[in-house]
């Protein structure tokens, strides 16, 4: 850079920082201004001709960064992944936000004078707590001071997802990177995500002279959380044919498949009239009680059984309990038994279907008369001979040529004549009656 701007050999200011544990934007990965929420519109400068006053991130041809107005980037944390202007979030993965700052005041003329030093220089950032499926959310960075022109600048990067994602800041990851004594030091997250955290070179003084020597960036990491769970219901022994008086054992399985803990999971079984719960038969198995422990009978009460809290990814539970098939059932009866598992992240249902069969009764075959809802049992619209023949004329005429059309018309004539003859006969009979 001309006019006394000291060009650093330190790689930490290039976004290619290997010593900090990641590889970012290198000199061949400079960025132009993109359609992200940046601002305000301001006077811009170049690397060769910097600003005559204190201003942040207004150089358009930074050899390492490109257009400095595009100063917020994001990436997934993994080997070789580079920062960019947009990232697609997936549950269970970690993401890193990068925010660059640079006082563009000319180091030779005003960079270390009152005109060129940014006083009260600070940075703040925000990220969405929840990113909804299909939404384009924004993580932002704002850099400001008491004497810069403009007083603050801001930029953002986009986050998208195909499922609802909850973003969590990973404590202790907010870090400042520069060429001074503050390099690698933690920066207060309460300030960074609040009113602003002071910047600096050797200490958090809020004073930043002009020149890339005093430039730097802040990074922090976010974890992508998402809830998820599966449930199932089954009969122990897989015997779904029952008879009056049978005692059967139901098993309900819950698995926390998401990355988030779920608290106060509740199971509720709605028994049909054909089944009666056996009091004191419920046993709960889970991470803490793999061998099971007896629990209360709330599973069949109005509010259900609270089975506790379960960790994301490996929390699981099973509840077994007994029911008796009542004497009121009849051979061939079929009934369903549903269970609902409720969490703060939604509810899911599962059910089993039981058939009453003592081995001797004959279960009648399902017919349209007994099961009109079966596929193919819906009544077709009534049609008379004329409608049928007209349909035949249309279908055959399209596919079969004039001969078939002629035959169909002849048949139609015959039917019409027959109908006309009957009408004539009825008229004649009516006249005869009138004459008597």
Order of alpha helices (4+ residues) and beta strands (2+ residues): beta-beta-beta-beta-beta-beta-beta-beta-beta-beta-alpha-beta-beta-beta-beta-beta-beta-beta-beta-beta-beta-beta-beta-beta-alpha-alpha
